[in-house]
Each structure stands twice: as C-alpha cells, then as structure tokens.
Amino acid sequence: MTADGLDLEPVMVASRLRINGQAYDVTLDSRTTLLDTLREHLPLTGTKKGCDHGQCGACTVLVNGRRINSCLTLAAMHEGDEIVTIEGLGTSRELHPMQAAFVERDGFQCGYCTPGQICSAVGMLAELEAGWPSHVTRDVSAPLGAVTNEEIRERMSGNLCRCAAYPNIVAAIRDAMAARP
C-alpha cells in the first residue's frame, strides 16, 4: 500500500486461453496484455512488439476472426475466445495462402511487421467477405475481386511497414484474394 492509499500489489488471475487451437492455462497479473502473454509467458514469439501503443500494428492477431492489436487488450479478457497468431495460420511446410503470397511477392524486407501484416490481411479479407465497408468503399455491393488498391491500403492502414514494402504487400494481398475459391 502506498502513502496515497493505492494498492499496487498485482492481482493474479487464472485464465484458460485458446490459441491456435490449443488450450493454455495461465495465471498472470491481471494487467498483462495479450501480447506480453504470448511473447513472455507462452512459446509464441511470432507476434511482434512494435510501438506497444496500438499505432503500428506489428502485434496484430485474430480474436474470433477479427483483427486486434494485442498490445491494447488484456489477456484475462479473452478467456473463451479463439485466438489465432501467425503461428496458427500455417506451417513451414504448408504456408497459409496469405503467407505464400507474401513470400512470392516479396511483401517484406526486414520482416518485423510481417506477422502483423499477414494476420491483418487475413482479417481484412474476412471483413470484405462479410461486406463490411471501409472509409473509401465506393461500391459496397461489388464482388471481392473489385476491391481497389486504394481500399486495400486504407483497410491495412493500421499496419505500418518501416521498410515501405507497401506495393509488394498490396500485390500479395491481391494474389491471395485471387486464389480464394
């Protein structure tokens, strides 16, 4: 207890997290972010810590199919959710189509932002299929293939690439979109 009367002792919380199809039982300080849980308490270091303020998107993961910045959410909030990280999308022997497209189109340079970019792109395609408009959507009734590069860039604007591989990232997303049934 501090002189201000604040109790600064951590409150430990037990949670069962389902990540990449596997259950993990963890007991953590209730203030632990999902990102720190993945990287520091579980063997899942594919998700990267960039700005730690939700501004760069390097820590993007999918929670119940929706993309989120894992640095801005607490792990204890996700008991019962289905969390997918870059490790859950594919394997080194069988890449997810988005991962394969990023490799084919050289959609990375240093690669630091790539896990977040790929998770975000997968989530973005699910949003498009669900018919969710973006700020620049001109025709919300247009089929998936009619999405412009401008719209892809706008939808991916929460993910920054300091190496500026943006043209290759957009090309990779287009290839993955075209390969979908």
NORZIRA-V776706 format. One line per field, one symbol per residue. ss: DSSP state (H for helix, E for strand, C for the rest). psi: psi as a letter, one per 30 degrees, with the letter a starting at -180 (. if undefined). A space follows every 50 residues. Layout:
# NORZIRA-V776706
ss = ???
psi = ???
This chain:
# NORZIRA-V776706
ss = CCCCCCCCCCCEEEEEEEECCEEEEEEEECCCEHHHHHHHHCCCCCCCCC CCCCCCCCCEEEECCEEEEHHHCEHHHHCCCEEECHHHCCCCCCCCHHHH HHHHCCCCCCCCCHHHHHHHHHHHHHHHHCCCCCCCCCCCCCCHHHCCHH HHHHHCCCCCCCCCCHHHHHHHHHHHHHHCC
psi = klffgkjgkkjkkkljkjkhgkkkkkjlkfgkleeeeeefflhigekkjc fgggffgfgklkjhfkkljffgkkeffgkfljkkleffealffjkkeeee eeeeghgldffefeeeeeeeeeeeeeeeefgklaegkejffklefgklee eeeefgffjkjffhgeeeeeeeeeeeeffk.
